[in-house]
Amino acid sequence: MAGITFYIAHYGYAAMYFLLALGILGIPVPDETLIVAFGGMAARGEFNFAGALSVAFLGSMTGMMISYSLGRLVGEPLLHRYGKWVRMTPERLASTEKWFRRYGSLSIIFGYFVPGLRHLSSYIAGMTKLPVKAYVMYSGAGAALWCTTFMLIGHAVGYHWSEIAGRMTHSTVRIGLLTAAVLALGTTIGLLRWKKR
């Protein structure tokens, strides 16, 4: 936590942007903790909330687009050769491919909330040649939802953000599942109303 605070305090928005982009690519950066910290600092007036959210979104999208491009251009051989250096093991790849086949493009949106899946879903989207427009739409929706959720958590706890951020590792999946459940329920209700009309 001290390292994160140091970089954000000294380099501000630029640190947030680059750290998030690297984290999405698989470099060991605690992504959710980083966004919660940024939200907490925004609550204390150290950053503008809208600006911080925009930077978090752009940083995550940059990492996702680089990963997607690598998957599209190089494909699976790159993962098998260098994946172990960025936490992308063959087991994690197989698990993500199974998830991607089962849930399709929706896995890009909800994959943000699942550590490991977040880092691989964009690469697999590139490997499977998902059209760029569709990918940008799904990944943009996922990035917006993910960044907003954790920024609001950090902003809500304000001065206690460091304590909450320390617990984020154990809570991320639960928060993701809860968010996914709420979205699924809202989508179902919306579709039923649309069908009646």
LINWORA-V466941 format. One record per residue. N is the residue number from 1. RES is the residue in one small letter. D_CENTER is the distance of its C-alpha to the mean C-alpha in whole Angstrom. Layout:
BEGIN
<<N/RES/D_CENTER> <N/RES/D_CENTER>>
END
This chain:
BEGIN
<<1/m/19> <2/a/22> <3/g/20> <4/i/17> <5/t/20> <6/f/22> <7/y/20> <8/i/18> <9/a/22> <10/h/24> <11/y/21> <12/g/20> <13/y/17> <14/a/18> <15/a/17> <16/m/13> <17/y/13> <18/f/14> <19/l/12> <20/l/9> <21/a/10> <22/l/11> <23/g/9> <24/i/7> <25/l/10> <26/g/11> <27/i/13> <28/p/13> <29/v/12> <30/p/11> <31/d/7> <32/e/8> <33/t/11> <34/l/11> <35/i/10> <36/v/13> <37/a/15> <38/f/15> <39/g/15> <40/g/18> <41/m/20> <42/a/19> <43/a/21> <44/r/24> <45/g/24> <46/e/23> <47/f/21> <48/n/21> <49/f/18> <50/a/18> <51/g/18> <52/a/15> <53/l/13> <54/s/14> <55/v/13> <56/a/10> <57/f/9> <58/l/11> <59/g/10> <60/s/6> <61/m/9> <62/t/11> <63/g/9> <64/m/9> <65/m/12> <66/i/14> <67/s/12> <68/y/14> <69/s/17> <70/l/18> <71/g/17> <72/r/20> <73/l/22> <74/v/22> <75/g/21> <76/e/21> <77/p/24> <78/l/22> <79/l/19> <80/h/23> <81/r/24> <82/y/21> <83/g/19> <84/k/20> <85/w/19> <86/v/16> <87/r/15> <88/m/16> <89/t/19> <90/p/21> <91/e/20> <92/r/17> <93/l/17> <94/a/20> <95/s/18> <96/t/15> <97/e/18> <98/k/19> <99/w/16> <100/f/16> <101/r/20> <102/r/20> <103/y/17> <104/g/17> <105/s/15> <106/l/14> <107/s/12> <108/i/9> <109/i/9> <110/f/9> <111/g/7> <112/y/4> <113/f/6> <114/v/8> <115/p/8> <116/g/10> <117/l/9> <118/r/6> <119/h/8> <120/l/11> <121/s/10> <122/s/10> <123/y/13> <124/i/15> <125/a/15> <126/g/17> <127/m/19> <128/t/20> <129/k/21> <130/l/19> <131/p/20> <132/v/18> <133/k/19> <134/a/17> <135/y/14> <136/v/14> <137/m/14> <138/y/12> <139/s/9> <140/g/10> <141/a/10> <142/g/7> <143/a/6> <144/a/9> <145/l/9> <146/w/6> <147/c/7> <148/t/10> <149/t/10> <150/f/10> <151/m/12> <152/l/15> <153/i/15> <154/g/15> <155/h/18> <156/a/20> <157/v/21> <158/g/22> <159/y/24> <160/h/23> <161/w/19> <162/s/20> <163/e/21> <164/i/18> <165/a/16> <166/g/18> <167/r/17> <168/m/14> <169/t/14> <170/h/16> <171/s/15> <172/t/11> <173/v/12> <174/r/15> <175/i/13> <176/g/10> <177/l/14> <178/l/16> <179/t/13> <180/a/14> <181/a/17> <182/v/18> <183/l/16> <184/a/19> <185/l/22> <186/g/21> <187/t/21> <188/t/24> <189/i/26> <190/g/25> <191/l/26> <192/l/29> <193/r/31> <194/w/30> <195/k/32> <196/k/35> <197/r/35>>
END
